[in-house]
Amino acid sequence: MKIQVTDIESFKQKALQWAAAYDTCCYLDSHSFKDPYSKYDLLIAVGAKAALKVNNGSAYEQLEAFRQMHTGWLLGFFGYDLKNETENLSSANTDGLEFPDLYFFVPEILITIKGEELNIEGADEHILQTIQRLPLVVEKQQMPVNFTSRFNKQEYVATVEQIKRNITRGDIYVTNFCQEFYSEKAFIDPLFTYRKLKDISPTPFSAFFKWEGNYIICASPERFLAKRGNKLLSQPIKGTARRDSDEAKDEILIEQLRNHPKELQENVMIVDLVRNDLTRCAIEGTVHAEELYAIQSFAQVHQMVSTVACTKRGDISDVTTIRNTFPMGSMTGAPKVSAMQLMEKYERSKRGVYSGALGYFAPDRDFDFNVVIRSLLYNSTKNYLSFHVGSAITYHADAEKEYEECLLKAKAILQALS
């Protein structure tokens, strides 16, 4: 059912509040960023007719069967530790959240918006009246959250220097080293926190995901993998610079990022890794970089983004395509397995959903998944609140600057909770 909507912003606010009242919901907001590959400006899925919740071991196999059983919409996420299912890896670090490694659900109601056109599945037009009549709840005052880091600054800097010694030895070329900030007694309103995060940091792969009292509050700027017809595309981000309120200074920061040897080196290494991953799913000779070193500007930071694409082989399923390319190269490093092994050694907590992917499989066999970064993860039963930040470490990395980059990436999250 297709309907014209005029006041999109008002509808979005009320629809988010409506969706958050369900036990299970997924709210994906592109914030109208210009993206030639985006099919929807907004996607809302609520209620679970069926769900799959599993940990690594046979997760992809179970998802394959679940996908064959449910050929319509599936919304959900892949956790980073699914790497242990596809490679000879393990994870023994602290896990305060206790989220599953994979969760997908079949929605009862699904709403999409593109431009001013709204489409509803699983309900009639009366659902719009229900949403539009909702009074917006006034924002609540939240108690401040005190976070603890798994690393202090000195420990972080010392660990980066150890990683650089691994690079000098030739164990790896580049890696993504991450640290967790957490609170074990956090009492937040997830809906209001997401609203504030959206206002502070609108991003093209923003998400609010809820199931069984658990929440993913996401302001991701990065696409992991999408399928459009028989085309696959990935858009790794590597390279970060702060924004400046002075327009002239901001332009200088963009140019510095565009020409910074270390940032260019990071980006091209990951592009090569993504190209290699895609060859496992691609028709021979079709993998190529559509765009290198593009600069995208967001509220908090400038990012260097490249686009890698290929034509998908017809004999490989969508789930196998994800399996062959996951986790995403921008969050691992190169060589991929060696980098993941080392980060398990140096990091002090499981990444879980962080460094994973969240998104949808559609009835037309397309799919789209983000990279779960710039995100708050909340277990409301345990009152455990967590976010990770990371940065790419190469031979030329300056440990002090990498630490500052981590804090820059955390800025919007901390503001949303202040």
Steps between C-alpha positions, in 0.01 A plus 500: 500500500654831387403834657626855459636665816562873514640569847773235498695627802197507728403153388851366559507627858165346586574178312822454700307539825233257374762242394692522828190388690522154339703219658687463171570780255748625244511865392745586219537870413722628218439866598457570127871475425567492127571135423449356150465151648245575773156349435326661799525823694341327799419138585300398807430139598305405814380182666654156451297229327809280521857553624839331488748556786824300495870514587790402277539136412233442238352851486531549122356155433203575723449841339507337155219266605308786666534711184368217283204456735425875511546651153369848583660762723764406755652764731792436732871502571822303472736519801875533454572167670348309210861514380555203730262296287681561172862517616712316757444774757360529851387774738572485872482869592244656735142522375277721714211521255437131428335569163459212254737475203208507255141614529238537223123540510207492257299820559124519550484852354749671271497863387736658247531859379674620185458869425136576586375150421420272792442126466338276764511121522310296759246772591249737338499880481349527847844434645596846372222658702618310806852634452400856413269529802778411740594787732876536501631425848707780647866419542594373843791613711746211526745427776860551387688186396852444626706293259809295572755427228670165457819702434635819650689723260844370599388139453346581165816673375719213622278245324513694173879493520486122549276469194745707298774254594280225353473707184879546487541122527265454206221326696244748363490818288207680660246423772206657678569518873190557713425584861180479700344763725236350728269557795364216713231714667353701217135605500415664169194547284613339172243683287593848624869415480461400135303815426778713645768303314308547173480874559868532590632260237265425210654228285394295196495165682339604826304229684290433808469126560318339792439140605443331838593814694826545306579804288732607219509882479699564187635804313704314240629683192622181328352238267640148535338324206196550278350299214309671221385249241813300421735776614685495833657813646697582811601848618784476753588808704862559593626850571356747752533874562318727741254770389554871560227761541703741283420412138844594365678295768260213437600498131865488600429197720334326204802565279737378769299179531485454123880525473614341827740208421401295805125536435542415130710198592235377745224541247668326207610206718140438604373549143738224391374277783136562403579428136655170605194412714261576214686269260356211704150601386563670166491403134866493400640833385213715631648622831602864473529821700224733381633792705813555706562751781166683485448740791166491680426762764286429806407714800801395708763383250616480139553143375686348207273250323569267208252288304581146385256306281461176305246283321379222729525137396162334461599180680572672834217581740459837668584352842818342360591836348488658845695209647773534235556869569436531875631661716555809289859592415473852641457353849756221476821577313738323265579220478150452633535186714835604650360841591197344669723259695718784626207719599357216710834505680525877552138604550339449841135438416295317241380725223167318469260693277756781472697441178208290385229591251132596528245519222251310288435229244213610272237291316651602163827329608686827552666569834681782677711490817688771684812481716405524868725784616430828687243299694371450853411144600270456799385198697215648704462187712858526628513881462824450310577776250793483261662663203822423317721730299798407288751631251724357232858427601772497235878526516468880481233529770554751779360336816406833662310613190325164472379537857369849420323357193323248725376781723384696194294202385349469850402868517145471363418202722618680813306811403183293453533377858599830659 
